[in-house]
Amino acid sequence: MRFDEFQALRQRQLSASSPLLDAAETNVYRALAAMRPESPADMTTVHRCDLARAWLRRFELPQEWSGRAMVCRGVRHGLGVVFHWLRAVQARLWLPSDVYPVYFELARAAGLAPESYSTLPAPVLPRSPADHRPEYLLLANPSKPLGRHLSDAECAAVMSWLRESPRRHLLIDSVYDLGAPFAAGTRRLLETGRAVLLHSVTKGWLWPRTFGVVLLGPAQAELAEAFRADPPTPAQLRLADRLLSEHSDMPRQVVDELAARAERLFERLPDDVLAAIPTASRTCPGNYFFPVDIPAQTLQREYGVLAMPVSVFGENSWSGSILTSLADAFGPTPTAAR
């Protein structure tokens, strides 16, 4: 079931007479709309190089990396640029099959034929042997709908995958990492010198498709010109400057609000449903996706909980489902389930 199909079904289910606990809202911007900072009214000129250095300082990364920190309009834009380059160098691309369907849309629009691996109920890295082509593995850390960071063992497995061939590289989507510095696993993978990091103000500051940074590795140096030729608008740069300088505490506030919403969700779940959510997902800062090893139909029929089937996120044969904590019922002034 595609995302749009599920959303239509969700609205029908919530409008029906029998009450359901809505644990299937996914729009964080709507849920946290009151928190989003306003865009600046001034017309100050902001330079990309200054924003790149400010971003590096915030995440405690070396300032000498500023020449590799490519300013862009967010992770989608950054991936679009990277994917077109991967097509030009005839690279092999691995995408998570059950995280974000837009990954595949962007890759195919760039002329790539991506291969896939699953992340639920735990990531299973591809086992195909390396060949003569450059090979890129995209992973999200933390990952949705897994709802947690990669474990130490999983990071070690990724590093082992890299060591099997000098032509292997990573693309790390860190948009759901609301902390600073980035998670320890992400930093370890960056230290290999074979990772491209993608980040944006989408989740931490609630401004999608506005500003992001793609931190290139040495092997992707030729991509710099493509990013410089396709920059954010002056208004987007001004907004990014304001977010990083005047609203530097915003991601922490988002984490706190999401933690409060998660607790309200947990309080309303039956004990055996709550127990089926992995501890790592329940405790990951800023998380609002909670995998549970119970089918969505069972949750609705036996517990009155509306959850998302995994197919909403992509292809996966796992029988579990996904809960979220974004519905109005879990907000600051909780409303009754409709």
C-alpha positions as CSV (number, residue, x, y, z in Angstrom):
1,M,0.0,0.0,0.0
2,R,1.5,3.3,-1.1
3,F,1.6,6.3,1.3
4,D,-1.1,8.2,-0.5
5,E,-3.4,5.2,-0.5
6,F,-2.8,4.6,3.2
7,Q,-3.5,8.3,4.1
8,A,-6.9,8.1,2.3
9,L,-7.7,4.8,4.2
10,R,-6.6,6.5,7.4
11,Q,-9.0,9.3,7.0
12,R,-11.9,6.9,6.3
13,Q,-11.0,4.8,9.3
14,L,-10.8,7.9,11.6
15,S,-14.1,9.2,10.3
16,A,-15.9,5.9,11.1
17,S,-18.1,5.5,14.2
18,S,-15.8,3.3,16.2
19,P,-13.0,5.3,18.0
20,L,-9.4,4.5,17.1
21,L,-6.2,5.8,18.6
22,D,-4.5,7.5,15.7
23,A,-0.9,6.4,15.7
24,A,-0.3,7.0,12.0
25,E,0.2,10.7,11.5
26,T,3.5,11.4,9.7
27,N,3.6,15.1,9.1
28,V,5.9,16.6,11.7
29,Y,5.7,20.1,10.2
30,R,1.9,20.1,10.7
31,A,2.2,18.6,14.2
32,L,4.9,21.1,15.3
33,A,3.8,24.1,13.2
34,A,3.5,26.4,16.2
35,M,7.3,25.9,16.9
36,R,8.7,26.7,13.5
37,P,10.8,29.9,13.4
38,E,9.7,32.7,11.0
39,S,11.8,33.7,8.0
40,P,13.7,36.9,8.3
41,A,12.4,40.1,6.8
42,D,15.7,41.8,6.2
43,M,17.7,41.6,2.9
44,T,21.2,41.0,4.3
45,T,23.6,39.2,2.0
46,V,24.7,35.9,3.3
47,H,27.5,33.9,1.8
48,R,27.5,30.2,1.3
49,C,31.1,29.8,2.6
50,D,30.1,31.5,5.9
51,L,27.1,29.2,6.3
52,A,29.3,26.1,5.5
53,R,31.7,27.1,8.3
54,A,28.8,27.8,10.7
55,W,27.4,24.4,10.0
56,L,30.8,22.7,10.6
57,R,31.2,24.6,13.9
58,R,27.7,23.6,15.1
59,F,28.4,19.9,14.5
60,E,32.0,20.1,15.8
61,L,33.6,19.1,12.5
62,P,37.0,20.4,11.3
63,Q,36.9,23.9,9.8
64,E,39.4,22.7,7.2
65,W,36.5,20.7,5.7
66,S,34.7,23.9,4.6
67,G,35.9,23.3,1.0
68,R,34.0,20.0,1.0
69,A,30.9,21.3,2.7
70,M,28.6,22.0,-0.2
71,V,25.6,24.2,0.6
72,C,22.4,23.0,-1.0
73,R,18.6,23.2,-0.7
74,G,18.2,20.1,1.5
75,V,18.8,16.4,1.3
76,R,16.5,15.8,-1.7
77,H,18.3,18.4,-3.7
78,G,21.7,17.1,-2.5
79,L,20.8,13.5,-3.4
80,G,19.6,14.7,-6.9
81,V,23.0,16.2,-7.6
82,V,24.9,13.2,-6.3
83,F,22.7,10.7,-8.1
84,H,23.2,12.4,-11.5
85,W,27.0,12.2,-10.9
86,L,26.7,8.5,-9.9
87,R,25.0,7.9,-13.3
88,A,27.8,9.7,-15.1
89,V,30.5,7.5,-13.4
90,Q,28.4,4.4,-13.9
91,A,28.2,3.6,-10.2
92,R,26.3,0.9,-8.5
93,L,23.8,2.2,-6.0
94,W,22.2,0.4,-3.0
95,L,19.1,2.0,-1.4
96,P,17.1,0.9,1.7
97,S,13.9,-0.6,0.4
98,D,11.8,0.4,3.4
99,V,12.8,3.9,4.4
100,Y,11.8,6.5,1.9
101,P,10.3,5.9,-1.5
102,V,11.6,9.3,-2.7
103,Y,15.1,7.8,-2.7
104,F,14.1,5.5,-5.6
105,E,12.2,8.3,-7.4
106,L,15.3,10.5,-7.3
107,A,17.6,7.7,-8.4
108,R,15.5,6.7,-11.3
109,A,15.0,10.3,-12.4
110,A,18.8,10.5,-12.6
111,G,18.9,7.4,-14.8
112,L,20.1,5.0,-12.2
113,A,18.7,1.4,-11.6
114,P,19.2,1.1,-7.9
115,E,19.4,-2.1,-6.0
116,S,17.9,-2.5,-2.5
117,Y,18.4,-3.9,1.0
118,S,16.0,-4.0,3.9
119,T,16.2,-2.3,7.3
120,L,13.3,-3.8,9.2
121,P,13.2,-5.4,11.7
122,A,17.0,-4.7,11.5
123,P,19.3,-3.7,8.7
124,V,20.5,-6.4,6.4
125,L,23.5,-5.2,4.3
126,P,23.9,-6.4,0.7
127,R,26.1,-9.4,0.3
128,S,26.9,-9.1,-3.4
129,P,30.6,-9.2,-4.2
130,A,32.2,-5.9,-5.4
131,D,33.0,-5.5,-9.1
132,H,34.9,-3.0,-11.2
133,R,32.3,-0.2,-10.7
134,P,32.2,2.5,-8.0
135,E,29.6,1.3,-5.4
136,Y,27.6,3.4,-3.1
137,L,25.4,2.4,-0.1
138,L,22.9,4.9,1.1
139,L,21.9,4.6,4.8
140,A,20.0,6.8,7.1
141,N,21.3,7.3,10.7
142,P,19.1,7.5,12.6
143,S,16.8,5.5,10.3
144,K,13.0,5.8,9.9
145,P,10.8,3.9,10.3
146,L,13.4,1.8,12.3
147,G,13.3,4.7,14.8
148,R,16.9,4.4,16.0
149,H,20.6,4.9,15.3
150,L,22.7,2.1,13.9
151,S,24.1,0.0,16.7
152,D,27.9,-0.5,17.3
153,A,27.7,-3.9,15.7
154,E,25.8,-2.5,12.6
155,C,28.4,0.2,12.2
156,A,31.1,-2.4,12.4
157,A,29.3,-4.4,9.7
158,V,29.1,-1.3,7.4
159,M,32.8,-0.7,7.9
160,S,33.5,-4.3,7.1
161,W,31.5,-3.9,3.9
162,L,33.6,-0.8,3.0
163,R,36.9,-2.7,3.6
164,E,35.9,-5.3,1.0
165,S,36.7,-2.9,-1.9
166,P,38.4,0.5,-2.2
167,R,35.6,1.4,-4.7
168,R,32.9,1.2,-2.0
169,H,31.5,4.4,-0.5
170,L,28.6,5.5,1.8
171,L,25.9,8.1,1.5
172,I,24.7,9.0,5.0
173,D,21.4,10.7,5.3
174,S,21.6,12.3,8.8
175,V,18.4,14.5,8.5
176,Y,16.8,12.7,11.5
177,D,19.8,13.3,13.7
178,L,18.8,16.3,15.9
179,G,21.8,16.3,18.1
180,A,25.2,18.0,17.9
181,P,27.7,16.6,17.3
182,F,26.3,13.8,15.1
183,A,25.8,10.3,16.5
184,A,29.0,8.4,17.3
185,G,28.3,5.9,14.6
186,T,28.0,8.6,12.0
187,R,31.3,10.1,13.1
188,R,33.0,6.7,13.0
189,L,31.8,6.2,9.4
190,L,33.0,9.7,8.4
191,E,36.4,8.9,9.8
192,T,36.8,6.2,7.1
193,G,37.2,8.9,4.5
194,R,34.7,7.1,2.3
195,A,31.4,8.7,3.3
196,V,29.3,11.5,2.0
197,L,27.2,13.1,4.7
198,L,23.8,14.8,3.9
199,H,22.1,17.0,6.4
200,S,19.5,19.8,6.4
201,V,17.3,22.1,8.5
202,T,14.3,20.0,7.6
203,K,13.6,18.2,10.9
204,G,15.6,20.1,13.5
205,W,14.3,23.5,12.4
206,L,11.1,22.4,10.6
207,W,12.0,24.0,7.4
208,P,11.9,21.4,4.5
209,R,13.6,22.0,1.1
210,T,15.3,25.1,2.3
211,F,18.9,24.6,3.3
212,G,21.3,21.7,3.7
213,V,24.9,20.7,3.5
214,V,26.4,17.8,1.6
215,L,29.8,17.0,3.1
216,L,31.8,15.4,0.3
217,G,34.6,12.9,0.7
218,P,37.9,13.1,-1.2
219,A,36.6,10.8,-3.9
220,Q,33.7,13.2,-4.8
221,A,35.7,16.4,-5.2
222,E,34.6,16.9,-8.7
223,L,31.0,17.2,-7.5
224,A,31.8,20.6,-5.9
225,E,31.3,22.5,-9.1
226,A,27.8,21.0,-9.6
227,F,26.7,22.2,-6.2
228,R,28.3,25.7,-6.7
229,A,26.3,26.0,-9.9
230,D,23.0,25.2,-8.3
231,P,22.8,27.2,-5.0
232,P,19.9,28.0,-2.7
233,T,18.3,31.4,-3.3
234,P,19.4,34.5,-1.3
235,A,16.2,34.3,0.7
236,Q,17.0,30.6,1.6
237,L,20.5,31.6,2.6
238,R,19.2,34.4,4.9
239,L,16.8,32.0,6.5
240,A,19.5,29.4,7.1
241,D,21.8,32.0,8.6
242,R,19.0,33.0,11.0
243,L,18.2,29.4,11.9
244,L,21.8,28.6,12.7
245,S,22.5,31.8,14.6
246,E,19.3,33.0,16.3
247,H,17.6,29.7,16.7
248,S,20.5,27.4,17.5
249,D,18.5,25.8,20.3
250,M,15.6,24.8,18.1
251,P,16.6,21.2,17.5
252,R,16.7,20.6,21.3
253,Q,13.3,22.1,21.7
254,V,12.0,19.8,18.9
255,V,13.6,16.8,20.7
256,D,11.9,17.7,23.9
257,E,8.5,18.2,22.3
258,L,8.8,14.9,20.4
259,A,9.8,13.1,23.6
260,A,6.7,14.4,25.4
261,R,4.5,13.3,22.6
262,A,6.1,9.8,22.6
263,E,5.4,9.5,26.3
264,R,1.8,10.4,25.7
265,L,1.6,7.7,23.0
266,F,3.2,5.1,25.3
267,E,0.8,6.0,28.1
268,R,-2.2,5.1,25.9
269,L,-0.8,1.9,24.4
270,P,-1.8,-1.5,25.9
271,D,1.1,-3.0,27.8
272,D,1.8,-5.8,25.4
273,V,1.9,-3.4,22.4
274,L,4.3,-1.1,24.3
275,A,6.5,-4.1,25.1
276,A,6.7,-5.0,21.5
277,I,8.4,-1.7,20.6
278,P,12.2,-2.1,20.7
279,T,13.9,-0.2,23.6
280,A,16.3,1.5,21.2
281,S,13.4,3.0,19.3
282,R,11.6,4.1,22.5
283,T,14.7,5.9,23.7
284,C,16.2,7.5,20.6
285,P,16.1,11.3,21.0
286,G,13.8,13.1,18.6
287,N,12.2,9.8,17.3
288,Y,8.6,9.6,16.4
289,F,8.6,6.3,14.5
290,F,8.1,3.1,16.5
291,P,8.2,-0.3,14.9
292,V,6.2,-3.0,16.5
293,D,6.2,-6.7,15.7
294,I,2.4,-6.8,15.4
295,P,0.5,-6.5,12.1
296,A,-1.4,-3.3,11.5
297,Q,-4.7,-5.3,11.1
298,T,-4.2,-6.9,14.5
299,L,-3.5,-3.6,16.2
300,Q,-6.7,-2.1,14.8
301,R,-8.9,-5.2,15.4
302,E,-7.7,-6.2,18.8
303,Y,-6.4,-3.0,20.4
304,G,-8.2,-0.1,18.6
305,V,-4.8,1.4,17.4
306,L,-4.4,2.7,13.9
307,A,-0.9,1.9,12.7
308,M,0.9,2.0,9.4
309,P,1.8,-1.1,7.4
310,V,5.5,-1.3,6.4
311,S,4.5,-1.1,2.8
312,V,3.8,2.6,3.2
313,F,7.6,3.0,3.4
314,G,8.5,0.6,0.6
315,E,9.1,-3.1,-0.1
316,N,9.6,-5.3,2.9
317,S,8.2,-8.8,3.9
318,W,8.3,-8.1,7.6
319,S,4.8,-8.6,9.2
320,G,5.1,-5.8,11.8
321,S,3.9,-2.2,11.6
322,I,4.8,1.3,12.5
323,L,3.4,3.6,15.2
324,T,3.9,7.4,15.3
325,S,3.4,10.0,18.0
326,L,2.5,13.0,15.9
327,A,-1.3,13.0,16.0
328,D,-3.2,15.7,17.9
329,A,-4.1,13.2,20.7
330,F,-0.4,13.4,21.7
331,G,0.0,17.1,21.5
332,P,0.5,19.7,24.3
333,T,-3.3,19.8,24.7
334,P,-4.3,16.3,23.9
335,T,-7.6,15.8,22.0
336,A,-9.7,12.7,22.2
337,A,-9.3,10.2,19.5
338,R,-11.8,10.7,16.7
